[in-house]
């Protein structure tokens, strides 16, 4: 899935909706995913909800591209994904919990920082490969080191104090039930 963040201009000035698309070459991305990981790949495209609410859509087509911007729950879609592509969106951390490969495409990195200020987390401190152009993104995908990525992911989770064992719902239900029987 490709899900970019909302681009609404500077934080210190009047907010506007950025209408220029900062999207990678989806054909190349799919081709490289197939080369690196095997199989046949499709890409979900998901605009930010603030854009879909204003009926702003993609003008992109392709046999392996599926616009899922109108689907109500991004996380159900994310659960069906084998990899995630975004930019500055916090949704990368939701994908990280799923242990799937995450790639960042930030072709406007310098402009984004200049307009919005420094990011909360330096991209170099994250395990997610990031690229400022299509050629660099191709390299990130083709050179993806799964072992190194998962080691970095584990370190990031430890650093941020994320503890996820896949049984949180069961623990919550058990806790509630234990108080109901008192």
Buried (B, 14 or more C-beta within 10 A) or exposed (E): BBBBBBBBEEEEEEEEEBEEEBBBBBEBBBBBBBEBBEEEBBBBBBBBEEBBEEEEEBEEEEEBBBBBBEEEEBEEBBEEBEBBBBBBBEBBBBBBEBEBBBBBBBBBBEEBEEBBEEEEEEEEEBBBBBBBEBEBBBBBBEEBEEEEBEEBBEEBBEEEEEEEEEEEEEEEEEEEEEEEEE
